[in-house]
Structures are given as C-alpha cells and as structure tokens.
C-alpha cells in the first residue's frame, strides 16, 4: 500500500508539471525572492543560505531547500544510486530524478541551471528535519507542524514560503512524505 500511495503522489507531481503553462516562469517564490537571491554568493564551500520561510530536507548534514540551484547540493550529496531524466512537460530541458538511500531528489531546468523541485522520502530510514518518518502517526505530524494544513483525500499539506510539505496519511499513519517547490505557473 505504501508503494501505491507513493506512486499516486509521484504521478500527481508529474501531472501537475505537465499541466503547467509552456512559457518559462520567473522562478520567484511567494516572498518575491528568486532562487538567485536564496543561494549564497560564496559558493566555494557549496553552502547555501536557506529560505528561512520554506521547508528544508536534510540528509547527512546536507540541507536541501526547495527551488534553489541543484548543482552545489548534488555535489555535496555525492554520486546518486540511480538517475532518471525525461523531457520536461513544463520547461525547456530535462526534468531529472536522483535516487539516494531512502529518498529521491527531483530537479527542473531553467536556463542553464537545474533547480530543486521536490524531495520524496522513500522509506523509514530517512526522516524530516523534525524527526517524522514513514510510519509515524498523524498526531505526531500535527504536534510538530500544527493545524495550519489543507487536508484533501488523506493528503495533509503544509505551505511555508516557497515550498509545500505533504504527508499522505492512511488510517492515521504516514504513508508518504514529499517536499515540493512552489513554482510560478506550474503548481498553482
């Protein structure tokens, strides 16, 4: 059942991207900052300033905010276990999926760069920064993130800054967790 819910979530993300406008968006998040403003001007150590108003995933001390240049993050994460790319439905170029132990990282193209579009947690070996995992209880999600969510068909979605954090819940148990960038013209 977990794989089925995850498949539905991934299909929704793909269909949302394919249903977007064909024109290239300006890549601004809700606060009006562009991804260029979010990244650090000093990339020598590949550290990025994070959008303090958005959700961030963390893996092995690598902080992964949404809607930022993917290159420094991918370099910090190291070689992925697997990789997939396909022509983007919403942008000119290739959408890319990098598979790591316990999660996948998705990017979208804009200009010469790829940007983080989403992170899907794939198993219970990986948690959110706040410690929630696949198999956690709904009450733990609400205790950690509060009641300011939108619930539709078992999807509990929190929005913060230029990102969303979605928990797919069945029988009060978390079945899937996805971080998603809010991209103008694509997932509105």
NUGULO-797559 format. One line per field, with one value per residue (C-alpha): x, y, z; residue number from 1. Coordinates in nm, 2 decimals. Example, Ala and Ser with C-alpha at 12.3 -4.5 7.8 and 13.67 -1.06 7.14 Angstrom:
BEGIN
xx	(1.23,1.37);
yy	(-0.45,-0.11);
zz	(0.78,0.71);
nr	(1,2);
***
This chain:
BEGIN
xx	(0.00,0.29,0.42,0.08,0.04,0.39,0.31,0.00,0.19,0.47,0.21,0.04,0.37,0.43,0.08,0.10,0.41,0.27,-0.04,0.15,0.20,0.46,0.61,0.91,0.82,1.02,1.12,1.01,0.88,0.59,0.81,0.93,1.28,1.42,1.64,1.94,1.87,1.84,2.18,2.50,2.72,3.02,2.99,3.34,3.23,2.89,2.70,2.37,2.17,1.83,1.50,1.41,1.05,1.04,1.06,1.40,1.50,1.83,2.04,2.39,2.42,2.33,2.05,1.82,1.58,1.33,1.36,1.74,2.03,2.07,2.44,2.61,2.36,2.42,2.79,2.76,2.53,2.78,2.70,2.34,2.25,2.04,1.94,1.65,1.58,1.29,1.19,1.02,0.65,0.66,1.01,1.26,1.51,1.51,1.35,1.59,1.55,1.84,1.79,1.97,1.94,1.59,1.49,1.48,1.56,1.38,1.50,1.36,1.55,1.55,1.81,2.14,2.07,1.87,1.67,1.53,1.17,1.09,1.22,1.03,1.11,1.10,1.14,1.16,1.54,1.51,1.32,1.22,1.45,1.19,1.22,0.90,0.92,0.71,0.50,0.47,0.13,-0.08,-0.10,0.29,0.26,0.01,0.20,0.51,0.37,0.04,-0.31,-0.25,-0.27,-0.50,-0.64,-0.77,-0.82,-0.57,-0.31,-0.21,-0.03,0.16,0.28,0.57,0.75,0.82,0.75,0.50,0.54,0.28,0.21,0.00,-0.19,-0.39,-0.55,-0.37,-0.03,0.21,0.25,0.44,0.63,0.71,0.88,0.78,0.89,0.62,0.70,0.50,0.29,0.34,0.18,-0.05);
yy	(0.00,0.23,0.19,0.26,0.58,0.69,0.61,0.82,1.11,1.09,1.08,1.38,1.57,1.47,1.56,1.89,1.97,1.86,2.07,2.39,2.68,2.63,2.97,2.99,3.12,3.38,3.12,3.35,3.21,3.37,3.61,3.76,3.63,3.44,3.14,3.35,3.56,3.25,3.10,3.22,3.45,3.25,2.90,2.80,2.57,2.49,2.61,2.77,3.02,2.86,3.02,3.06,3.08,2.74,2.38,2.21,1.84,1.74,1.43,1.36,1.73,1.85,2.10,2.08,2.38,2.38,2.60,2.66,2.57,2.20,2.18,2.26,2.03,1.74,1.79,1.77,1.46,1.28,1.02,0.90,0.53,0.58,0.85,0.92,1.21,1.29,1.59,1.84,1.90,2.25,2.38,2.36,2.10,1.78,1.70,1.48,1.24,1.14,0.84,0.82,0.58,0.64,0.94,1.08,1.44,1.59,1.89,2.11,2.30,2.68,2.84,2.68,2.55,2.29,2.37,2.15,2.08,1.81,1.55,1.23,1.02,0.66,0.46,0.48,0.51,0.88,1.14,1.50,1.75,1.74,1.36,1.24,0.93,0.69,0.50,0.80,0.88,1.16,1.31,1.34,1.53,1.77,1.81,1.90,2.12,2.24,2.25,2.50,2.24,2.16,1.81,1.65,1.28,1.18,1.44,1.68,1.97,2.25,2.56,2.77,3.03,2.89,2.53,2.27,1.97,1.69,1.39,1.11,0.96,0.63,0.50,0.78,0.65,0.85,0.65,0.92,1.25,1.49,1.84,2.04,2.38,2.62,2.72,3.01,2.89,2.52,2.41,2.70);
zz	(0.00,0.07,-0.28,-0.42,-0.23,-0.33,-0.69,-0.68,-0.52,-0.79,-1.06,-0.92,-0.92,-1.28,-1.40,-1.21,-1.40,-1.73,-1.69,-1.64,-1.88,-2.15,-2.10,-1.88,-1.53,-1.35,-1.07,-0.79,-0.46,-0.27,-0.08,-0.41,-0.38,-0.68,-0.63,-0.72,-0.41,-0.19,-0.28,-0.12,-0.32,-0.18,-0.34,-0.26,0.02,-0.15,0.15,0.06,0.26,0.31,0.26,0.63,0.54,0.35,0.43,0.41,0.39,0.54,0.47,0.61,0.72,0.36,0.38,0.08,0.04,-0.24,-0.56,-0.54,-0.77,-0.75,-0.85,-0.51,-0.33,-0.57,-0.53,-0.15,-0.17,-0.39,-0.66,-0.66,-0.66,-0.97,-1.21,-1.45,-1.69,-1.92,-2.13,-1.91,-1.97,-1.82,-1.90,-2.18,-2.10,-1.89,-1.56,-1.35,-1.07,-0.85,-0.63,-0.29,0.00,0.13,-0.08,-0.43,-0.53,-0.84,-1.04,-1.31,-1.58,-1.61,-1.84,-1.79,-1.44,-1.27,-0.96,-0.68,-0.74,-0.48,-0.24,-0.18,0.12,0.01,0.33,0.71,0.72,0.64,0.84,0.81,0.99,1.27,1.30,1.12,0.91,0.71,0.97,1.20,1.35,1.22,1.57,1.56,1.24,1.38,1.71,1.51,1.23,1.38,1.24,0.96,0.68,0.39,0.40,0.09,0.03,0.30,0.18,0.47,0.30,0.48,0.29,0.41,0.20,-0.15,-0.05,0.05,0.27,0.21,0.43,0.28,0.57,0.57,0.89,1.09,0.97,0.74,0.42,0.21,0.27,-0.01,-0.01,-0.31,-0.45,-0.54,-0.90,-1.06,-1.34,-1.27,-0.94,-0.87);
nr	(1,2,3,4,5,6,7,8,9,10,11,12,13,14,15,16,17,18,19,20,21,22,23,24,25,26,27,28,29,30,31,32,33,34,35,36,37,38,39,40,41,42,43,44,45,46,47,48,49,50,51,52,53,54,55,56,57,58,59,60,61,62,63,64,65,66,67,68,69,70,71,72,73,74,75,76,77,78,79,80,81,82,83,84,85,86,87,88,89,90,91,92,93,94,95,96,97,98,99,100,101,102,103,104,105,106,107,108,109,110,111,112,113,114,115,116,117,118,119,120,121,122,123,124,125,126,127,128,129,130,131,132,133,134,135,136,137,138,139,140,141,142,143,144,145,146,147,148,149,150,151,152,153,154,155,156,157,158,159,160,161,162,163,164,165,166,167,168,169,170,171,172,173,174,175,176,177,178,179,180,181,182,183,184,185,186,187,188);
***
